[in-house]
Amino acid sequence: MKKTFTFIASGWSPETAFHASIAAALNRDGHECHAVTLGANHAEAYRETGSFTTVHDLTEWTANNWPDIDSAKSQISDAERKYDIPSYWQLLAADRFLCLKSYEFNIKTAWAQTSFWEKYIKEVKPAIFIGEVSHFHNYLAWAIGDHSNIQYAHMIPARVPQHCAMGNGPFEHRDMVEYSYRNFQANGIPDDLKMKAEEYISAFQNKTERASHLQEVKQWYRSPVGSGSLSNFIRDAKRWYSAESKFNYTITPPSLKIKTWILQLARKASMTIQGVFTPPGKTPDTEPFVLFGLHLQPESSTLIRGQFFQDMGAVVRNLALSLPAGYRLFVKEHDVMFGRRPKSFYDELKKISNIVLVSPYDSGPLLVRKAAAIATVTGTLGWDAILLGKPAIVMGEPFFANYDGAYHITDMTKLPVALRTALLDHNHNPENQKQFVASVMDNILPASMDNLWGLRESNYDNDAAIIAKALMKRIAK
């Protein structure tokens, strides 16, 4: 039976190839695919693939349906209740582009896009949305679609190389992993999954490479991550001076792009020269420490899955002040954020004497292996700790939040007791570890999103076919 699939673009160029390759696989089985994008350039790129029946540009819709502020306030207030959205502001703040725009622009955009999805669902009647719940328009599709019983395939790279994960919105993958985990605890692990889990744990413990989904660390004098090429800068400059720029909030003014690039580079150089962080390879580790990795922000990893643990300064202070005597807190900056936070942020942290600011260029995997415990909101460091049999303090809702060997904190007043227990009384259970890793293996697909972004590998057709098959299976359920 023919089904209708809608792909939602986040605004990242390589995503076009990713979506088009999966859509082509679905087309071959007789299914109809549509796309929703942000901006005329992306819309045209999706149309040129020939894999989509229709391509809707949200920016064009917004321009043609720009509301007045009073109407927008009233409508989104009604929509919050109707669609059971916790807060529009949580969703708006999690969008790294919209969070830079004005209060009025956010309100108007919120209602324009809400009205788009209401109309789109009635007219297109998609069976499922496919995207990554990491931008405002993706969140809306998920929330409004759920009200109409439309599934959402939230696609994310798995923390297992050459695999990806799929869930209905940002939390279902976590819940699916827990379901398998409790089942394996009660009934045992299937032999094939047990072998995979054992092999993966062993392989991880014997290597120290960076996680497969992370980019190579760049020194301070290199181009900041995401600065792009000269051709992309020229393209974006042309778009900024077009009529589209008034409503397309993903277009950055050329002057701001240059200013941001210079500011980030200057901050990197200044903080490196002033010794804000310990020099690479010189971090003192003669006494036990807990490692905390700062997050990329703004991002759904903290604003949605991190709930109310998104103030990194407050989280670090609370961790440091909750440690048992004799332990220090090592804080490592996220590669992409180095140069984006002001020096004053780190100066405040250094006022607490048991905090050590680790160089962004130090090896994260090596630090994880030396740490007595790992603390994270939703970061990969927590998954690394589980694989190494180390205690992990988890404050958000990542896929590993419900592991029995982790210490899941939802109330900061419980942090001192959790840290003391984790550091002084933690007992690693290898069988429990295998059960959890097997549950993760049970809920991922043997397809690489990395291969499909920009079609980097020759076997991308196989990856696309695996994901397409999983989407059809999800609808059939």
Number of C-alpha atoms within 10 A of each C-alpha: 5 10 16 17 25 25 26 24 24 21 16 12 15 14 21 26 19 20 25 24 25 25 28 22 21 25 18 11 15 13 16 20 23 21 25 22 25 23 22 17 15 21 22 14 16 26 19 11 15 12 23 21 13 17 21 21 19 22 24 16 16 20 16 11 16 16 17 12 15 11 12 21 17 12 18 21 14 12 17 15 11 11 15 13 18 11 12 19 14 15 24 23 20 23 22 18 17 21 16 13 12 9 10 14 15 21 23 23 25 25 24 23 21 21 17 18 18 15 12 15 16 10 9 13 16 20 17 24 26 24 25 22 26 22 22 25 25 24 25 22 27 26 19 21 22 17 13 13 10 20 21 29 25 22 20 19 19 23 18 19 15 17 18 21 23 26 21 20 24 26 15 15 23 18 18 17 25 21 13 20 27 15 14 19 14 9 9 12 20 12 10 9 18 20 13 16 24 17 11 18 18 13 12 14 13 10 10 15 11 14 15 14 15 9 11 10 16 15 15 20 10 10 15 22 16 8 13 10 10 9 9 11 17 12 12 19 17 13 20 18 13 10 10 16 18 12 20 22 20 18 18 17 17 17 10 10 16 14 12 16 18 15 15 22 19 15 18 22 16 15 17 16 10 8 12 17 21 17 15 12 11 10 16 12 12 7 10 17 24 26 27 28 24 20 22 17 20 16 18 25 22 25 22 22 20 21 16 15 21 22 13 16 14 12 19 22 17 15 20 24 17 19 21 15 9 9 16 22 28 26 23 23 22 16 21 18 16 24 23 17 14 14 14 9 11 17 12 11 19 16 10 14 11 17 21 22 21 27 24 24 20 18 17 22 16 13 21 21 17 15 20 21 24 30 28 24 30 25 23 15 23 28 23 22 23 21 21 19 20 24 26 30 27 26 27 25 24 24 22 27 25 18 21 13 24 24 20 21 17 15 10 14 11 12 21 17 13 20 24 15 15 21 22 11 10 16 13 14 11 14 11 16 22 23 25 28 24 26 25 25 22 17 19 20 19 17 23 25 26 21 19 25 19 15 18 13 13 9 13 22 16 16 25 25 19 17 25 20 14 15 20 17 10 16 14 7 5
